[in-house]
Amino acid sequence: MAGKLGKFAAGLALCAALLVSAPAQADDHDSRRSGHPVRIVAYLLHPIGVIIDTLIFKPAHWLGHREPFQTLFGHED
């Protein structure tokens, strides 16, 4: 029981520290920029790009830094 209470207290302290140390600041809203059709398409495509980057490009980059792929692709450190 004491272990669970200690973990809960530590989590609560961490949350409190994060809330106090990093106040949120939003950008000023500009309806002319945010309503532009290209911006709306970007809002929709951005999460897809992040997923592709995380699942495909970052692992491929990591793999390209390892032998024998490093020599094969001509990557130099």
C-alpha positions as CSV (number, residue, x, y, z in Angstrom):
1,M,0.0,0.0,0.0
2,A,2.8,2.4,0.9
3,G,4.5,1.7,-2.5
4,K,1.4,2.7,-4.4
5,L,0.9,5.8,-2.4
6,G,4.5,6.8,-2.9
7,K,4.2,6.4,-6.7
8,F,1.0,8.4,-6.7
9,A,2.6,11.2,-4.7
10,A,5.7,11.2,-7.0
11,G,3.4,11.3,-10.1
12,L,1.4,14.1,-8.5
13,A,4.5,16.1,-7.7
14,L,5.8,15.6,-11.3
15,C,2.5,16.9,-12.8
16,A,2.5,19.9,-10.4
17,A,6.1,20.7,-11.4
18,L,5.3,20.5,-15.1
19,L,2.3,22.7,-14.7
20,V,4.1,25.4,-12.7
21,S,7.4,25.4,-14.7
22,A,6.0,25.5,-18.3
23,P,2.9,27.8,-18.6
24,A,1.2,27.3,-21.9
25,Q,1.3,30.2,-24.4
26,A,-0.8,30.0,-27.5
27,D,0.0,31.8,-30.7
28,D,-2.2,34.6,-31.7
29,H,-5.0,33.3,-33.9
30,D,-5.1,34.8,-37.4
31,S,-8.3,33.7,-39.2
32,R,-6.9,34.8,-42.6
33,R,-4.0,32.4,-42.3
34,S,-5.7,29.5,-40.5
35,G,-8.6,29.4,-42.9
36,H,-6.6,29.3,-46.1
37,P,-7.4,26.2,-48.1
38,V,-3.7,25.1,-48.3
39,R,-3.5,25.5,-44.5
40,I,-6.5,23.3,-44.0
41,V,-5.0,20.6,-46.2
42,A,-1.8,20.9,-44.2
43,Y,-3.7,20.4,-40.9
44,L,-5.0,17.1,-42.4
45,L,-1.7,15.9,-43.9
46,H,0.7,16.8,-41.0
47,P,-0.3,13.8,-38.8
48,I,0.2,11.5,-41.8
49,G,3.7,12.9,-42.4
50,V,4.6,12.5,-38.7
51,I,3.5,8.9,-38.8
52,I,5.4,8.1,-42.0
53,D,8.5,9.8,-40.6
54,T,8.3,7.9,-37.4
55,L,7.6,4.5,-38.9
56,I,9.6,4.6,-42.2
57,F,12.2,7.3,-42.5
58,K,13.7,7.3,-39.0
59,P,14.2,3.5,-39.0
60,A,15.6,3.7,-42.5
61,H,18.0,6.4,-41.5
62,W,19.1,4.4,-38.5
63,L,19.6,1.3,-40.7
64,G,21.6,3.4,-43.2
65,H,24.1,4.2,-40.5
66,R,24.9,0.5,-39.9
67,E,27.3,-1.7,-41.8
68,P,27.0,-3.0,-44.5
69,F,24.4,-0.4,-45.5
70,Q,26.7,2.5,-44.5
71,T,29.3,1.4,-47.1
72,L,26.6,0.5,-49.7
73,F,25.0,3.9,-49.5
74,G,28.3,5.8,-49.2
75,H,27.4,7.4,-45.8
76,E,30.3,8.9,-44.0
77,D,30.2,9.9,-40.3
